[in-house]
Amino acid sequence: MKRILLSIAVIFGTCAFAQEKKSDTTKTKNIEGITITKQVFKKQSDRLVYDVSASPVAKGNTTFDLLKQTPLLSSTDDKTLKIAGKNNVLIFINGRKSNMDAESLAQFLKNTPAENIQKIEVITVPGSEYQVESSDGIINIVLKKKMSDGLNGNMRFSNTQAKYNGSQASFSANYRKDKLGISASLSGGENIEAQTYTLKNSSDKASNESTGDIDDPNKNIGGYLNIDYQLNDNSNLALSWNTWANKSYNSTVNLFNTIINKDGTFYTWSKNKEDSRSYNNSLNLNYELKTDSLGSKLNVNAAYLNYKRFQFTDNNTFESDINRTVKNKSIQLFQELPQIINNFSGMVDYIQKFKNDLTISVGGNYNKTKTDNDTKNDTYFYDSITTIERKPNHFIYDENIYGFYLTAEKKFSDKFSGKVGARYEITNSLGTSDNPPAGVEDLKRIERNYNNFLPYLSLNYSINDKNNISYSFSSRMRRPSFWEINPVKNKLTDNNYTQNNPFVKASTNYNQELMYMYKNSYFVVLNHSYIKDVITQVPLQGYPKHPNGEVGKNLALRYIRTNFGDKQEMSAMVGIQKSFFKQYWTTNFSIGAQHNRNNGSLDMDPTTGDRFVDEEGKPLIYNNTINSTSLLIQTNNTIRLDKAKSWFLGVNFFFIDKQQVELGQIRSLASLDISIKKNWNDWTFALNANDILKTNIVEIDDYQTNGNYNYIHQNRYQRNVTLSLTYTFGNKKLKKVRDIEGASDSIKSRTR
């Protein structure tokens, strides 16, 4: 059921506010195991640095919890992280992009203890050397660097009670001996993602309403193994393997449907079952050569990525009545929706440092990706004579990306520095389909070739020791994810489903940011993004009129993945990150406003050729030209309760005012979370209560000038309680394996 409600994914990509490596010069002083930093939050060149080190904020928490408490970061769905003013965020670990899909990454971060983190870097406008897309920001998690040989690690266990109970466990270890370093981790868990769901769509004379429950059981297991060997004083060779597996069997949808049309009122049940499993494996070989004493170096990477997802659905429609009695089966749809992705990647970077504080970086990358989607759809109609409709489709997508970049970074004085660069990317892709829908013959061969020049500029000026101002500009592309171009439908009911689109083309983003910081604690951030050919989902509603002229009997609602006009996003925010009362109270607070300008329209389903008409046969066009301005508030607070620094209270809150997105107007969201934590020797006990006021529930209204109305209500049971236990063991001064960047990292974020 992970793609049944793709519409909801758009919400967290557009409404959320607050949702790669340089040497650290912050000096620390250790007192009783607590690290006191002189500059906890500071601006460094092209990034903001939050030095969490060994502070009690990190101890006993997960990495995901720690990220939610980082300035400019937030999460509204407890799965995805957002940077203020950004649509999407990429997670890097030690300068290396994570190599898991979004769901696996969320589980990985929740199962990884935060004790190993030295600092978190927030790069709001990444430079040309980073292979990122759209207006993506980067969160770079820098792990602690230890100084001696030996073995250390940690174990964490947790149990979460929401509508259903879930449990997680993780184990990680680091070993260092002379020139050899090994780092490994294993984590896993199981839970049931539950939601209560209501979908309404109506016109002047007809309506559909579906309401009920969706339960998605999940079992996850994964980890990584990094082996790093120092060949000599100037060169290293490393091998990294990452793996993650998910099993989701017996996911269920139970929705009661009320259908009103010109023939009267009808009632049905949609009872769907899904079994799916996915595997994500990647292998990366890295060679690093230091070419001089200033830090110049050559980096070479070769990587292989394999992603497999197997999905089988059994969707059933039953006749019913006003009393919700389950009667005869009327329609049954069997779907097999496999997806296999293979990627081979190579990347070469060279960084040349000069004595006059000038750094020149040059590099290139090549990615070859093939996705294979051999789908099968068999529909059985149970009327007086049972009939079957078969719609198999084998869709193959091949993509080749060539990228080249050049950047120059210069420190002109102790106060002023700048960075300028550009990327040139060449994309050649071909999609083929052996059985496209009738009337859409273009689907047999879809060729996309384009070249893009993407400039970048960053300026940083330290007015004095207390005041800093910076400006950044970048242009980026946003290529569709591989699942977005797979031309399959994910059915919710007979009349409501989501439709992916192989005709989606890349969008272009232009991003600007102006930031002012005072005393490394107070900040003001202004953002502006212009997105051309926005990739999103759009609700097409009405009676579908097929290319042959036939018109459907019932009012239908399809969420179509497509390019939907242009969009502007503007935000302004002020905030503070500071400790008070001798570090008894540490707060991270921000408040601001976001303004969205939407400008898009759609009148046809590009994958079927269907157009939508009203009861009288008049064409219907979906338009979104509505602007909105929203208030945004976030605060995270840690309160030390005793002198021994062993008891801590956490109080976190966020509020997002209503705002206009592509699907309509999303109502306000909020969440109050409280935690209590106890540190005892190498043990940490923590109790977290989330969404105490039960205010983190999604509701969307969409009123169209043509009289159509859509409504979505989704309760994801964000109110929950988590109890966790963390144990740290071994040599606390162990040296960490060096940082390694993977060649296929830019591709992994586009898998499912």
C-alpha positions, 0 to 999 in steps of 0.5 A, a space after each residue: 500500500 506504499 504507493 496507494 496514497 501517493 497524493 499524501 507524499 506531495 504534502 510533505 514535499 511542499 508544505 513542510 517548513 523546517 524540513 557535503 566536508 571541512 575541518 572543524 575548528 571548534 574547540 571543546 573542553 571536557 568536564 565530567 564526560 559532557 562536552 561544552 562547545 564554545 560555538 555550538 551553532 555556527 556558519 562555515 563557508 557554504 554550510 551551517 554547523 551544529 556541534 553536538 559532540 558528546 552533549 546530553 542532547 545526543 546521548 540515548 537518542 537516535 540519529 533521527 531524533 537528534 536531526 529533528 532537534 537541529 536548527 532549520 530541520 524538522 519532520 511532520 510525518 516522522 519519516 522524512 526530514 525537511 530543511 526550512 524553505 526546501 522541498 527535499 533533503 538528502 542525507 550524507 554521512 561523513 560527506 557520503 550520500 546515503 545509499 538507501 531508499 527513503 523508507 529504509 533510510 528512515 528506519 536506519 536513522 531511527 535504529 542508529 544511536 546518536 552517541 557517535 555523532 560529532 556534528 551535523 552540517 546543514 548545506 541549504 544551497 549545495 555547490 556544483 561539486 554535489 550531485 543533487 537535484 531540484 532545490 534539495 538541501 543536504 544534511 551531512 552527519 559527521 561521525 566522531 573521530 577517535 584516536 586509538 586502536 581497539 574495538 567499540 560499539 553500541 546496542 539499542 533496543 526500543 518499543 513503540 506503542 501507537 495504534 499497534 505495537 512495534 519494536 526496533 533493535 540495532 548493533 554497531 561496532 568499529 574496529 581499528 588496528 594499525 592501517 586497517 579500519 572496519 565499521 559495521 552495523 546491523 539493525 532491524 525491526 517490525 511495525 504496522 503502519 496504520 491509517 484511517 482514511 477518508 476521500 471525498 470527491 463531488 460535482 454538482 450532481 454526483 459524488 464518491 466517498 470512501 472511508 475506512 482503514 489501511 494497515 501496512 505491516 513491515 519487517 526490516 533488516 539491514 546494515 553496512 560493512 566498510 573496510 578501509 586500508 591505508 596503502 601508504 602515508 598518501 593513499 587509501 583503498 576502501 570497500 563499502 557494502 550496504 544492504 537493506 530488505 523490507 517485507 510487507 505481507 498482508 497489507 490491507 485496505 478496507 474502504 466503504 464507498 458511497 456512490 451517487 450518480 444520475 442512476 441513484 445511490 450505490 454502496 460498495 466495499 473495496 477490500 484489497 490485499 498486498 504482499 510486497 518485498 524489496 531489496 537494496 544492495 550497493 557496493 562501492 570501491 574507493 581509491 584516495 591519493 593525497 598529492 601534497 601537504 596542503 590537502 590536495 587529493 584525487 578521489 576515484 570511485 566505482 559502484 554497483 547498485 541493485 534494487 528489487 521490488 516485488 509487489 502483488 495486489 489482490 483488489 476486490 470490489 463487493 456490492 453493499 447497502 446502506 448498512 455496510 453489508 458485504 454482498 456479492 463480489 463484482 470486480 477483482 483485479 490481480 496486479 503484479 508490479 515488479 521493479 528491478 533497477 541496476 546501476 553502474 557508476 563511476 566518479 573522479 574528483 580532483 581537489 587542488 589547494 594553493 597556499 593563497 587560500 584558493 581551492 580548485 575542484 574539478 571532476 566528472 561522473 557517469 551513471 548508467 541505469 536500467 529499470 525493468 518493470 514487467 507488470 501484469 493486470 488481470 481484471 475479472 468482472 462478475 456479472 451474468 457471465 464472468 469476463 476477464 480483461 488482461 493488460 500486461 505491459 513490459 516497460 523498460 527504461 534506460 538512462 545514461 547521465 554524464 556530468 562534469 563540474 568545476 568550482 573555485 573557492 577563495 578566501 580573500 581575507 579573514 572576513 570575505 570568502 567566495 565560491 563559484 562553480 558550474 555543472 554541465 550534465 548530459 542526459 540520454 534516456 529511452 523508455 519502451 513499452 510493449 503493450 501501451 493503452 489504446 490511443 497512446 501509441 507514443 508510449 511504445 518509445 519515449 526518448 528524452 535527451 537534454 543538456 543542462 548548464 547549471 551555475 552556482 555562486 556563494 558569498 560569505 562576509 564576516 562583518 565582525 566577530 558577532 555578525 555574518 552575512 551570506 548569499 547563495 544562488 544555484 540552478 538544478 534539475 529534478 529528474 523523475 524517480 524511477 517509480 514515477 515513470 513506471 506506467 502503472 496504476 495503484 488502485 484504491 477503489 474502482 473509481 479512485 487510483 494513482 497513475 504514474 507517467 513515463 512522459 514526465 520530463 525533468 524540471 528546472 529549479 533556481 534557488 536563492 538564499 540570503 542569511 544573516 547570523 548574529 553571535 553564532 546563535 541568532 539567524 535570519 534566513 530568506 529563501 526564494 525558489 522558482 520551479 519550472 515544469 513542476 513534477 507533482 501529482 494532480 487530481 483529475 476528476 469527472 466522468 472519463 471520456 476515452 479516446 474512442 468517445 465512450 464516457 464512464 458511468 461513475 464519477 472518477 478521481 485519478 491522481 496523475 503524476 505529471 509536469 504541472 506548470 511553474 511554481 514559486 516558493 518564498 520564505 522568511 524565518 528568524 531563529 535562535 539556538 542557544 543555552 541558558 542558565 549554565 546550560 540547564 536549558 538549551 533551546 532551538 526556536 524559529 518562526 517565519 512565513 512561507 508564501 507559495 505561488 502555484 500556476 498550473 493546469 491539466 485537462 488530460 490523462 497523458 498515459 491513457 488519453 482520457 479527458 474528463 467531462 461533467 454530467 452534460 459532457 462539458 470538458 473539465 480542466 484542473 487549475 491551481 493558480 491560488 497563492 497562499 501565505 502560512 505561519 511556521 513555528 518550531 521549538 525544541 527544548 532540552 532541560 537538565 533536571 539535576 546537577 549530576 547531568 543524568 536526568 533530562 526533559 525534552 519539550 518539542 513543538 511545531 506548527 504549520 499554518 494552512 497553505 496551498 499545494 498542488 492537491 488543494 489547501 492543506 489545513 494546519 498541522 501541529 505536534 507537541 512531543 515530550 521526552 524524559 531521559 536518564 543517563 546511568 554509566 554506559 546505559 541510557 533510558 528514554 521515554 518519548 511521547 509524540 503528538 500528545 494533543 493529536 493535532 498531526 492529522 492531514 486534511 486537504 480541501 480543494 474547491 474548483 471553479 468548475 464546481 468540483 470538490 475534493 477532500 482528503 482526511 488521513 490519520 496516521 496515528 502519530 500519537 505514540 509512546 516509545 521506550 528505548 534502552 541504549 548501551 555503549 561498550 568498548 574503547 571510547 577513543 577508537 579511531 573512525 574509518 575515513 570518509 568515503 563517497 560512493 559513485 552511485 549515490 546520485 542514483 539511489 535517491 531516485 529509487 523507491 
